[in-house]
C-alpha cells in the first residue's frame, strides 16, 4: 500500500459464436477485421458452445472444424437440449 502504482485493467468482453461455428472461428473473424488499436485496449474471451454440432455448418469449406452448438434439437421428441 502507498506505492502509488495503479493497476489498470482492460475491459473484458465475452464473445459468443454463432450457430455451428466455434470460438476459434469468431476469434479469427474479429482479429482480422478489427483495428489493432482497438484490440490492444480490450480483453476478448472466446468460448465454445457445450455441444458438438450435429449437422452441417454454413462455414464448412471456409473454416476448419470442430463446430459447436449452444443447444440441440430432437425432431422426433421435439425437445431442446441445453447445457
Secondary structure as GFF3:
##gff-version 3
##sequence-region A 1 83
A	DSSP	beta_strand	11	16	.	.	.	ID=ss1
A	DSSP	alpha_helix	23	33	.	.	.	ID=ss2
A	DSSP	alpha_helix	36	39	.	.	.	ID=ss3
A	DSSP	beta_strand	42	47	.	.	.	ID=ss4
A	DSSP	beta_strand	51	52	.	.	.	ID=ss5
A	DSSP	beta_strand	68	69	.	.	.	ID=ss6
A	DSSP	beta_strand	71	74	.	.	.	ID=ss7
A	DSSP	beta_strand	79	82	.	.	.	ID=ss8
###
